[in-house]
Amino acid sequence: MSAKIEFGCLPTLIGSMPQADAKEACSQVIKYLPDIPAWPQLPKRSSLESMYVQFSEGFPGAVIEGDKVYVEQSSGFDNELEQLYTAYLENNFDNYATSAKYAAGLHAFLSLKGERPKMVKGQITGPISWGLTVTDREQRAVLYDETLAETTGKFLRLKAAWQERALSQVSPNTIIFVDEPYLTSLGSAFVSIPQERVVSLLEEVFRGLSGLKGVHCCGSTDWPLLLGTTADILSFDAYNYASSFSLYPAEIQSFLERGGTIAWGIVPNDEEALAKESLASLNDRFGETLAPFTRDGIRFKQLIEQGLLTPSCGLANLSLDAATRALELLTELSSKIRGRYVT
C-alpha cells in the first residue's frame, strides 16, 4: 500500500465511453475531469475495443473472431510462450503494448498537448475476468488451464506496466484500475476458483505497477478478499451495492487506516435511473450511502478525504447525451462535496 493520498472526492472515470471518435471522447473527458482524466475505451468504435478483446493483443496463440478470443496451442505457440516468459523475467514490456488499433482512445489521450493533470488514470481487464472469458476451441476458459492461467497473470502484468509507462508521459502520477466484473460470480456454481488463486493472479498484475493500483468490481463480491490485497483503491458500484459493502466495517477501516482509497461509483450508468437523478438527489443518496459506515465508527471526514467519485461503471451503453449528463452530475456532485467538506 502506498502512502495515504487524500483525493477529497475528486471525480474520475471507470473507462468506457459511447463515442466512436477518439478525439471527441478525449475532449469530453478532459473537459469534465481535468484533475484525474482517464483514457476512454470505445467499444462502439470497434469490437477490438471490447474489454476482453482489447487486451488480448500479443497473448500466445490468441485468435480473435468478432468479439471472441480463443487460444490455439498450434505451431508457434511454444515459441510465443517462451518469448513472453523471457520478457516477464527481464521485466521488458516493450513488446506488449496496446496499439492504436485496439485502443484508439488511449493513443488519442497520449497525444494530448498542453494538459497537465494532477494524475492520469488507466485501466486493464483483470486476470480473473479475462481468464474466464477467453477460451480454447473447446470453450474451456483459460483460467482452468494451469499453464494458461499463470501465463494470463504474467501477460496482463506486462500489459499494465506498458500502459503505466505510457500514461506517465501525460502525468508522472498514475493510477491503473484492474477491472474485474467476473468477481461478482466468486463462490457460485459457475465459477469455482480458489480464493488463493484469485489473490495470486491479482497480485501478479499489481506487482508490475509502481504507481497507484486499484481494483474495480461493478457488483457484489467477496469484499474482505479485495480489501486484503495490496490494492491502493477499491472501486465499486456504490449506487446499487453499498449495502453489501457496508457489511464489513472492520475490514474497510483497516483498509483506510493503511492508506486505502474508496472510489464511490455513485452516479448510475443506467439511462432510466440516470434520468431520475439530480444533483440534489445524488447528494442525498451519497449521504445515505455513507451513513452505515459512520454508524459503525468510520469517520465521515476520513471517508471524504480518502474517497474518489465515479460513475457506477462504464458509460459506453449510454447515449451521448446521457453520458454527458452523467459526467455533469459527477463533477457537480464532487464540487458540492469538496466545497462543503474539503478545505
C-alpha positions, -999 to +999 in steps of 0.1 A: +000+000+000+013+034-009+012+064+015-022+078+020-034+102-007-063+125+002-083+127-030-111+145-013-138+130-036-123+142-068-141+127-098-127+103-124-140+077-149-142+040-149-132+037-186-157+031-214-174+059-233-202+059-260-183+078-287-168+063-318-145+092-323-114+090-301-106+128-301-142+137-293-142+113-264-109+126-250-121+162-253-151+154-232-130+135-206-106+165-203-135+190-201-152+173-172-124+155-154-093+178-157-078+167-124-078+129-129-088+122-165-089+086-178-084+074-213-116+063-229-123+028-241-145+029-272-163-004-278-187+013-303-157+022-325-146-013-329-151-048-314-114-048-308-121-023-280-144-046-261-128-050-227-118-086-233-105-084-269-087-051-262-061-066-240-056-099-260-031-084-284+002-103-280-011-133-260+004-166-272-019-183-296-046-157-294-072-158-323-099-131-325-132-139-341-156-109-338-158-101-301-145-135-290-109-145-282-097-181-285-063-196-277-049-221-301-018-241-290-007-247-325+027-243-342+044-212-329+026-213-296+056-226-276+079-200-291+055-172-283+051-186-247+089-186-243+092-151-255+066-139-230+083-156-201+116-142-211+101-107-212+085-113-179+117-124-162+135-094-177+106-070-169+107-060-206+072-049-216+081-031-249+066-059-270+033-060-250+020-026-259-017-019-266-017-005-301-040+022-315-059-004-335-071-019-302-073+013-281-077+045-302-088+064-271-056+056-253-034+068-281-055+099-287-052+106-249-014+101-251-012+126-279-029+154-260-008+186-258-008+212-231-027+191-205-010+188-171-035+169-149-027+161-112-030+124-121-040+102-150-060+070-148-058+039-170-075+006-168-069-030-178-091-061-177-082-082-147-069-117-149-100-134-134-124-118-158-101-121-188-092-157-179-129-167-176-139-150-209-110-162-232-113-199-240-097-226-260-115-240-290-134-264-268-149-234-249-129-241-218-118-209-200-081-204-200-083-198-162-090-235-157-057-245-175-029-242-150-003-231-176-026-206-194-038-192-161-002-185-150+005-170-184-025-148-182-013-131-149+022-125-163+008-113-197-015-088-181+012-076-158+033-067-188+004-050-205-004-030-174+033-020-169+035-008-205+003+012-201+015+028-169+048+039-185+029+053-215+005+073-193+034+087-173+041+109-204+009+128-196+015+129-158+041+113-136+013+104-112-006+074-125-035+052-114-042+018-131-075+001-123-078-037-128-114-042-139-129-074-126-166-077-133-165-115-130-156-113-093-194-110-087-195-147-095-169-158-069-182-187-049-211-195-073-216-228-090-205-212-122-170-200-110-150-225-089-118-207-083-099-209-050-095-176-032-058-181-032-057-183-070-078-151-072-054-132-049-022-145-065-034-135-100-044-100-089-012-095-070+008-107-101-007-078-121-003-053-092+034-061-088+040-048-123+029-013-113+049+013-095+021+040-093-013+036-076-032+005-084-069-001-080-094-029-085-129-023-098-159-046-094-194-035-106-214-058-084-214-075-050-184-097-043-161-110-016-152-076-003-128-087+025-108-106-001-103-075-022-097-052+008-070-076+019-050-073-013-023-046-019-046-025-040-045+012-031-080+019-044-112-002-042-137+009-068-173-003-067-209+004-078-220+024-047-253+033-064-265-002-063-243-022-039-233+000-010-253-021+014-233-053+007-201-034+010-211-018+044-213-053+060-175-053+065-167-022+086-137-037+103-120-046+070-129-013+055-115+006+085-083-014+082-080-007+045-085+031+052-060+031+081-033+017+059-039+044+033-065+030+010-090+049-011-126+040-018-139+050-053-176+055-048-195+047-080-224+069-071-236+082-105-257+055-122-247+043-157-283+031-164-302+056-186-335+051-169-320+056-134-299+085-145-329+103-159-345+103-124-315+118-107-304+154-100-276+170-081-297+172-050-309+136-052-274+122-057-261+144-029-288+129-006-281+094-018-243+098-012-250+109+023-273+079+029-247+057+014-220+068+039-244+067+069-239+030+077-201+033+076-201+063+101-226+044+124-200+016+125-173+040+137-156+051+105-151+088+105-171+108+079-141+131+073-119+101+065-144+087+040-145+121+022-107+126+023-099+091+012-126+090-015-130+093-052-163+097-071-170+078-103-199+066-123-211+032-112-194+015-141-185+023-177-207+047-198-204+030-232-240+018-231-255+052-226-265+077-254-241+106-260-265+129-242-269+106-212-232+101-209-227+139-209-254+142-182-236+115-161-204+135-163-221+167-155-237+152-124-204+136-114-185+168-115-212+189-099-215+164-070-178+164-065-177+202-065-205+204-040-189+179-016-155+194-019-169+229-014-185+219+019-160+194+034-126+198+018-105+228+029 
